Amino acid sequence: MRRVIALGVAMLFIAGVVSVGVAAEKASHRTMTHKVVGEVVSVDPTAKTLSIKETLKKGGEAKEMSFTLADNVKVMVHGKAGALTDLKAGDSVTVKHVMKDGKDTAEEIMVAKPKTASA
């Protein structure tokens, strides 16, 4: 009887360890979406690339970031659907991106409305 109980406990332990390992493996394959705000440096719709200069909130040195554009990249210009050709150097943008195949891939680009000068 003790052997049966010991065997049952051992099997439950093994099943628990295996399920934790499978869950950890699934979690590692999930892609996390990141968001960065910056100013467009360059965009090449043909090569499907975008470079921006990151806007930092707390000082520090802004860095230039490059993205590969997803095939189905969504572009929003001032709250309306747009196209890659609408993007130009100097535009303030928010880029939602994920890491795919070792590259930062932009999935959504939102152009902010320009700040109006107060009189």
NUKE-129713 format. One record per residue: x, y, z of N, C-alpha, C in turn. Coordinates in Angstrom, 1 decimal, padded with zeros to 4 digits, m for minus. Atoms other than C-alpha are relative to their C-alpha. Layout:
BEGIN
[[X Y Z] [X Y Z] [X Y Z]]
...
END
This chain:
BEGIN
[[000.8 m001.2 000.0] [000.0 000.0 000.0] [000.9 001.3 000.0]]
[[m000.9 m001.2 000.0] [002.9 002.4 000.8] [000.6 000.2 m001.4]]
[[m000.6 m000.1 001.3] [004.4 001.7 m002.6] [m001.0 000.7 m001.0]]
[[001.0 m000.6 000.9] [001.2 002.6 m004.4] [m000.2 001.5 000.3]]
[[000.1 m001.5 m000.3] [000.9 005.9 m002.5] [001.2 000.7 m000.4]]
[[m001.3 m000.7 000.4] [004.6 006.7 m003.1] [000.0 000.1 m001.5]]
[[000.0 m000.1 001.5] [004.2 005.9 m006.8] [m001.0 001.1 m000.4]]
[[000.9 m001.0 000.4] [001.1 008.1 m007.0] [000.5 001.4 000.3]]
[[m000.6 m001.3 m000.4] [002.8 011.0 m005.2] [001.1 000.3 m001.0]]
[[m001.0 m000.2 001.0] [005.8 010.6 m007.6] [m000.5 000.4 m001.3]]
[[000.6 m000.4 001.3] [003.6 010.7 m010.6] [m000.6 001.3 000.0]]
[[000.6 m001.4 m000.1] [001.8 013.8 m009.4] [001.1 001.0 m000.1]]
[[m001.2 m000.9 000.0] [005.2 015.5 m008.8] [000.5 000.1 m001.4]]
[[m000.5 m000.1 001.3] [006.4 014.6 m012.3] [m001.0 000.8 m000.9]]
[[001.0 m000.7 000.8] [003.1 015.8 m013.9] [000.1 001.5 000.3]]
[[000.0 m001.4 m000.4] [003.4 019.1 m012.0] [001.3 000.7 m000.6]]
[[m001.2 m000.5 000.5] [007.0 019.6 m013.1] [m000.1 000.2 m001.5]]
[[000.1 m000.1 001.5] [006.2 018.9 m016.8] [m001.0 001.1 m000.4]]
[[000.9 m001.0 000.3] [003.2 021.2 m016.8] [000.6 001.4 000.2]]
[[m000.7 m001.3 m000.2] [005.3 024.1 m015.4] [000.9 000.2 m001.1]]
[[m000.9 m000.2 001.1] [007.9 023.5 m018.0] [m000.7 000.4 m001.3]]
[[000.8 m000.3 001.2] [005.3 023.5 m020.8] [m000.5 001.4 000.0]]
[[000.6 m001.3 m000.1] [003.7 026.7 m019.5] [001.1 001.1 m000.2]]
[[m001.1 m000.9 000.2] [007.1 028.4 m019.3] [000.5 000.1 m001.4]]
[[m000.3 000.0 001.5] [007.9 027.4 m022.9] [m001.0 000.8 m000.8]]
[[001.0 m000.7 000.7] [004.6 028.8 m024.1] [000.2 001.5 000.3]]
[[m000.2 m001.4 m000.4] [005.3 032.1 m022.2] [001.1 000.6 m000.8]]
[[m001.2 m000.6 000.6] [008.7 032.5 m023.8] [m000.3 000.2 m001.5]]
[[000.3 m000.2 001.4] [007.1 032.3 m027.3] [m000.9 001.1 m000.3]]
[[000.9 m001.1 000.2] [004.7 035.1 m026.7] [000.8 001.3 m000.4]]
[[m000.6 m001.2 000.4] [005.5 038.4 m028.3] [m000.5 001.2 000.8]]
[[000.4 m001.1 m000.8] [005.4 041.5 m026.2] [000.0 001.3 m000.9]]
[[000.0 m001.3 000.7] [004.3 044.8 m027.8] [000.6 001.1 000.8]]
[[m000.7 m001.1 m000.7] [006.4 047.8 m027.0] [m000.5 001.3 m000.8]]
[[000.4 m001.3 000.6] [005.6 051.5 m027.7] [001.2 001.0 000.2]]
[[m001.0 m001.0 m000.1] [008.1 054.2 m028.4] [m000.5 001.3 m000.7]]
[[000.4 m001.2 000.5] [007.5 057.9 m029.1] [001.3 000.7 m000.6]]
[[m001.1 m000.7 000.6] [009.8 059.9 m031.4] [m000.3 000.8 m001.2]]
[[000.2 m000.8 001.2] [010.4 062.0 m034.5] [000.6 m000.8 m001.1]]
[[m000.4 000.7 001.2] [010.6 060.5 m037.9] [001.3 000.6 m000.6]]
[[m001.3 m000.4 000.6] [014.2 060.6 m039.3] [m000.1 m000.3 m001.5]]
[[000.1 000.4 001.4] [013.5 058.6 m042.5] [m001.0 m001.1 m000.1]]
[[000.9 001.1 000.3] [010.9 056.3 m044.0] [000.2 m000.5 m001.4]]
[[m000.2 000.5 001.3] [011.4 054.0 m047.0] [m001.1 m001.1 m000.2]]
[[001.1 000.9 000.2] [008.1 052.4 m048.1] [000.4 m001.2 m000.8]]
[[m000.5 001.1 000.8] [009.9 050.3 m050.7] [000.8 m001.0 000.7]]
[[m000.8 000.9 m000.9] [012.4 048.8 m048.3] [m000.7 m000.4 001.2]]
[[000.8 000.2 m001.2] [009.8 048.8 m045.6] [000.8 000.2 001.3]]
[[m000.8 m000.4 m001.2] [012.0 050.6 m043.0] [m000.4 001.3 000.4]]
[[000.3 m001.3 m000.7] [011.4 053.4 m040.6] [001.1 000.3 001.0]]
[[m000.9 m000.4 m001.0] [013.9 055.3 m038.5] [m000.5 001.2 000.7]]
[[000.4 m001.1 m000.8] [013.0 057.6 m035.6] [001.0 000.3 001.0]]
[[m000.8 m000.4 m001.1] [014.8 059.6 m033.0] [m000.9 000.0 001.2]]
[[000.8 000.1 m001.1] [013.4 058.6 m029.7] [m000.1 001.2 000.9]]
[[000.3 m001.2 m000.8] [011.8 061.3 m027.5] [000.1 m000.5 001.5]]
[[m000.2 000.4 m001.3] [013.0 060.9 m023.9] [m000.7 000.9 001.0]]
[[000.7 m000.8 m001.0] [010.9 062.1 m020.9] [001.0 000.6 001.0]]
[[m000.9 m000.3 m001.2] [013.7 062.2 m018.3] [001.4 000.3 m000.4]]
[[m001.3 m000.3 000.4] [016.6 063.7 m020.1] [000.8 m001.2 m000.6]]
[[m000.7 001.0 000.6] [019.4 061.5 m021.2] [000.2 000.2 m001.5]]
[[m000.3 m000.2 001.5] [020.6 061.0 m024.8] [m001.0 m000.7 m000.8]]
[[001.0 000.7 000.9] [018.0 060.3 m027.4] [000.8 m000.8 m001.0]]
[[m000.6 000.9 000.9] [018.8 057.4 m029.6] [m000.8 m000.2 m001.3]]
[[000.7 000.3 001.2] [017.9 056.6 m033.2] [m000.4 m001.4 000.0]]
[[000.5 001.4 000.0] [015.8 053.5 m033.6] [m000.4 m000.3 m001.4]]
[[000.4 000.5 001.3] [015.2 051.5 m036.8] [m001.0 m001.1 000.1]]
[[001.0 001.1 m000.1] [012.2 049.3 m037.5] [m000.2 m000.5 m001.4]]
[[000.5 000.6 001.2] [011.2 046.9 m040.2] [m001.5 000.1 000.1]]
[[001.5 m000.2 000.0] [007.6 047.5 m041.2] [m000.7 m001.3 m000.3]]
[[000.8 001.2 000.2] [005.2 044.6 m040.9] [m000.8 000.2 m001.4]]
[[000.7 m000.1 001.3] [003.4 043.7 m044.2] [m001.4 000.7 000.2]]
[[001.3 m000.6 m000.3] [000.1 044.8 m042.6] [000.1 001.2 000.9]]
[[m000.2 m001.1 m000.9] [001.5 047.9 m040.8] [m001.2 000.9 m000.1]]
[[001.1 m000.9 m000.1] [m001.3 050.2 m039.7] [000.5 001.4 000.2]]
[[m000.5 m001.4 m000.1] [m000.7 053.9 m040.2] [m001.2 000.9 000.3]]
[[001.1 m000.9 m000.4] [m002.9 056.5 m038.5] [000.7 001.4 000.0]]
[[m000.5 m001.3 000.1] [m002.4 060.2 m039.4] [m001.0 000.9 000.6]]
[[000.9 m000.9 m000.7] [m004.0 062.7 m037.0] [m001.4 m000.7 000.2]]
[[001.2 000.7 m000.4] [m006.6 060.1 m036.0] [m000.7 m000.7 m001.2]]
[[000.7 000.6 001.2] [m007.5 058.9 m039.6] [001.0 m000.9 m000.6]]
[[m000.8 001.0 000.7] [m006.3 056.0 m041.6] [000.9 000.7 m001.0]]
[[m001.0 m000.6 000.9] [m003.1 056.9 m043.6] [000.8 m001.1 m000.7]]
[[m000.9 000.9 000.8] [m000.4 055.4 m045.7] [001.5 000.3 000.4]]
[[m001.4 m000.3 m000.2] [003.4 055.1 m045.4] [000.5 001.2 m000.7]]
[[m000.4 m001.2 000.7] [003.7 057.8 m048.0] [m000.4 001.3 000.7]]
[[000.4 m001.2 m000.8] [002.0 060.2 m045.6] [001.1 000.4 001.0]]
[[m001.0 m000.3 m001.0] [005.0 060.0 m043.2] [001.1 000.8 m000.6]]
[[m001.1 m000.8 000.5] [007.7 062.6 m043.5] [000.9 000.3 001.2]]
[[m001.0 m000.3 m001.1] [010.9 063.5 m041.6] [m000.5 001.2 000.8]]
[[000.4 m001.1 m001.0] [010.1 065.6 m038.5] [m001.4 m000.3 000.6]]
[[001.3 000.4 m000.6] [006.7 064.0 m037.9] [000.2 m000.6 001.4]]
[[000.0 000.6 m001.4] [006.0 063.2 m034.2] [m000.8 m001.3 m000.1]]
[[000.7 001.3 000.1] [005.0 059.5 m034.1] [000.1 m000.8 001.3]]
[[m000.1 001.1 m001.0] [004.2 056.7 m031.7] [000.0 m001.3 m000.8]]
[[m000.1 001.3 000.7] [005.3 053.3 m032.9] [m000.2 m001.1 000.9]]
[[000.2 001.3 m000.7] [004.0 050.0 m031.6] [000.7 m001.0 m000.7]]
[[m000.9 001.0 000.7] [006.5 047.3 m032.3] [000.2 m001.3 000.8]]
[[m000.3 001.3 m000.7] [007.4 043.7 m031.5] [001.3 m000.5 m000.6]]
[[m001.2 000.7 000.5] [010.5 041.6 m031.9] [m000.4 m001.2 m000.8]]
[[000.2 001.2 000.8] [010.2 039.2 m034.8] [001.2 m000.4 m000.8]]
[[m001.2 000.5 000.7] [013.0 037.1 m036.2] [001.2 000.9 000.3]]
[[m001.2 m000.8 m000.4] [015.5 039.2 m034.3] [000.0 001.5 m000.4]]
[[000.1 m001.4 000.4] [014.2 042.5 m035.7] [m001.1 000.7 000.6]]
[[001.1 m000.8 m000.5] [012.1 045.3 m034.3] [m000.9 000.3 m001.1]]
[[000.9 m000.1 001.1] [009.0 045.1 m036.4] [m001.2 001.0 000.4]]
[[001.1 m000.9 m000.2] [006.6 048.1 m036.5] [m001.3 m000.5 m000.5]]
[[001.3 000.5 000.4] [003.0 047.0 m036.5] [m001.0 001.1 m000.1]]
[[000.9 m001.1 000.0] [001.3 050.4 m035.9] [000.8 001.3 000.1]]
[[m000.7 m001.3 000.0] [002.5 054.0 m036.6] [m001.1 001.0 000.1]]
[[001.0 m001.0 m000.1] [000.4 056.9 m035.3] [000.7 001.4 000.0]]
[[m000.6 m001.3 000.1] [001.3 060.4 m036.3] [m000.8 001.0 000.9]]
[[000.7 m000.9 m001.0] [000.5 063.0 m033.6] [m000.4 001.3 m000.8]]
[[000.4 m001.3 000.6] [m001.4 066.2 m034.5] [001.1 001.0 000.4]]
[[m001.0 m001.1 m000.3] [001.0 069.1 m034.8] [m000.5 000.9 001.1]]
[[000.4 m001.0 m001.1] [001.1 071.4 m031.8] [m000.3 001.3 m000.7]]
[[000.3 m001.4 000.6] [m000.6 074.7 m032.6] [000.6 001.0 000.8]]
[[m000.7 m001.1 m000.7] [001.2 077.8 m031.8] [m001.1 000.9 000.7]]
[[000.9 m000.9 m000.7] [m000.6 079.9 m029.2] [000.3 001.4 m000.2]]
[[m000.2 m001.4 000.3] [m001.1 083.6 m030.0] [000.2 000.8 001.2]]
END
